Amino acid sequence: MDSDLSVSIPRVLIVSRRSVRKNKFVDFVGEYHLDLIVGYGAVPVIVPRVSGVHKLLDSFEPIHGVLLCEGEDIDPSLYDAESTNLSPEELEQIRRRHASDTAIDREKDSIEFRLAKLCLERNIPYLGICRGSQVLNVACGGALYLDIEKEISNKFAESQRVKHIDYDNYDGHRHVIKVIESSPLHHWFKDSLEEAKMEISVNSYHHQGVKRLAQRFVPMAYAPDGLIEAFFDPDAYNPEEGKFIMGLQFHPERMRQPDTDQFDYPGCPKAYQEFVKAVIVYQKKLNSTTSVPKPMKLNQEMENKRKVILWSFSFARNMFTTGQELHPSKESELKAGAEFPQCNTALSQQENRLEQIGATMRNGGSYIERLQLNEESESLAKNVMGKMSREQLSDLLSFYHVMGQICSEVLERKLNGINCQ
């Protein structure tokens, strides 16, 4: 088994939700999420909702996917909630009715918004369920209804209102949504949709929802009252290419028959399946761009040649910095370094520029003699360089910076039996 699990298994970050048990805070993540992530081939990495974690997210690298799901209401100051027409009395009623959700958790907000923006910046696969879809929308400039019942439902006749949360029938409650044709949701549930209606029934645990959808997203489903129930980014959705940015207001992982693990529809787990597919591809792409090749092992002949070339360059540099003259008996020690660029045409442009100031790798010895590098070597060098343009100085500096890279490339070509002429 591969000992480097970070390379062999793609990692999906999931932020925990804080609750109280036996008078103490505990963090948890719904097990259905974990089962599906593991079942489709990724490993869930739980990010604990504790103070300061938002500053330590680099420690969770590499990140191949992010799943954000349950949690409290998002801090209204993060979107334009001030535009609401709700009165202080209505806001208090909302806080009392949805007490467990309206207790703002700014630490969780901070962690999840950083992760969402990281996914958007790097195109890391992202699946937002319920609150996670709201985080995604707000992170991209969208806004939310503070309370669906107060802001939407009350505008409809009672018989036409959609109940988006039912505390008396919490897991059993369902309401209809209309699926948009040709959307990913349509493809996942196509075997369960009647062509004339394009409807499925979904669970619902939320009192808030999308008020203004961010411009980059396209709706995939609506509730009968017009609330957006699912959306995605069409420019960032192609699981086969490692792309997946999506938000679902309902919980497909919990849409199961009573007292069984059987899903309401065959398409329910598809969001997780396609998400993990994208995660796996994204990980492969990431590994291919960041992997460091193992160092080549040279045979004895090539190792000796490498040492000779290295010594030649080192000897030439030492001559220049100390001002020592080249003794005729030492010319052979510069030979390897002088011949090195002759087999790499990539140096020709740099050589031409150096020739303009009277220096090339091949005539380094005569150049040293002309400048009479002794006590005046540093002064002469400064005078020569002082007459050079900024472009020439920049080229000269760049030349020495690329020497190491060129040496490595030519050496690799020789090791692979490729002629560098």
Order of alpha helices (4+ residues) and beta strands (2+ residues): alpha-beta-beta-beta-alpha-beta-beta-alpha-alpha-alpha-beta-alpha-beta-alpha-beta-alpha-beta-beta-beta-beta-beta-alpha-alpha-alpha-alpha-alpha-alpha-alpha
